[in-house]
């Protein structure tokens, strides 16, 4: 599964970058794209999965 995170600035993305493993950065049209593996948490009706 791929998940995208869109941020207006690097400061908004900074907390997520350490959680991405085997990170690969690509730049296109002055935009930065990061690919890698990580984990996610989903809150569903008060439970953490």
Secondary structure in CASP SS format (residue, H / E / C, confidence):
PFRMAT SS
TARGET T0000
AUTHOR 0000-0000-0000
METHOD secondary structure of the structure
MODEL  1
X C 1.00
X C 1.00
X C 1.00
X C 1.00
X C 1.00
X C 1.00
X C 1.00
X C 1.00
X C 1.00
X H 1.00
X H 1.00
X H 1.00
X H 1.00
X H 1.00
X H 1.00
X H 1.00
X H 1.00
X C 1.00
X C 1.00
X C 1.00
X E 1.00
X E 1.00
X E 1.00
X E 1.00
X E 1.00
X E 1.00
X E 1.00
X E 1.00
X C 1.00
X C 1.00
X E 1.00
X E 1.00
X E 1.00
X E 1.00
X E 1.00
X E 1.00
X E 1.00
X C 1.00
X C 1.00
X C 1.00
X C 1.00
X C 1.00
X E 1.00
X E 1.00
X C 1.00
X C 1.00
X E 1.00
X E 1.00
X C 1.00
END
